[in-house]
């Protein structure tokens, strides 16, 4: 109980810190030139975040997933404080070309900031660079991040969390002979920035005798695609003991694996572990179908991203005029969720809030 409470308090502190930064007194005529860096310079012209009309574009990989309910809740709650601010949610429909178009539209339409779930870290580089040069800060969130320098990237601490997940599954299966692991990872295009699967693999290869028998990138992070892949692996490894564990790069993927294992009648034989637990993940942990997952407070993350956007808008800072040579990164701590603490974490997760 105490450990969980402390970690959740750290997550909440991120919002408090960002809110304090954004709440500083700014006037719409503030101008100055920052020191340091060799990037192209712009004159800083901040906006009055209390009174000026402000538009923020939130460009998601897709607005179809249930996680979007948490995004919307986070924005809705913060906008009570800032009625002059508008957040427009935009759907890239799993299409990097559409994301590029949406970024270009945001530039043309004079948005003040862009919150971006990057679909392809290579394809979006030019569009992100144009936005930053136009004075529009890009705050990327989760998974892949544009490789070009931009104002901020926020994500769960994916590599260290993958490593930690490997350690926990190692402990859960201690004493089992001939241990094997399958990794149902992020889509290949996300690999430069989504390192949870890599963290798991690094731990297993460096610290254990567990054999990695399959690694598969699940397109669109889809439960259906994960289930199809897992069906194939179950057919390839049909005997009890062939597969000890499956590590999954998110909870949709984990749910696909759980459904395939359940349909094959092998529940309880194979441990499945997820990442960034969602509502279905909590239910699967409660029922014993999922050994565990990692909790990252998505509400806190998006509320914090909103306040960082306000900070950039109020100060006029972008990566260009600040002279950044690398993108600043904020990694959120994550919390393992198992049957032992599932009710406690679910109660504060907001997945079951209205």
ABEGO torsion letter per residue (X at the ends): XAAAAAAAAAAAAAAAAAAAAAABBBBAABBBBBBEEABBBBBBBBBBAAABBBBBBBBBABAABAAAAAAAAAAAAAAAABAABBBBBBBAGGBAAAAAAAAAAAAAAGBABBBBBBABAAAAAAAAAAAAAAGBBBBBBEEBBBABBBABBBBBBAAAAAAAAAAAAAAAABGBBGBBBBBBBBBAAAAAABAAAAAAAAAAAAABABBBABBBBBBGGBAAAAAAAAAAAAAABABBGABABBBBABAAAAAAAAAAAAAAGABGABBBBBBGBBAAAAAAAAAGABAEBBBBBAAAAAAAAAAAAAAAAAAGBBAAAAGBABBBBBBBBBBBBBAAAAAAAAAAAGAABX
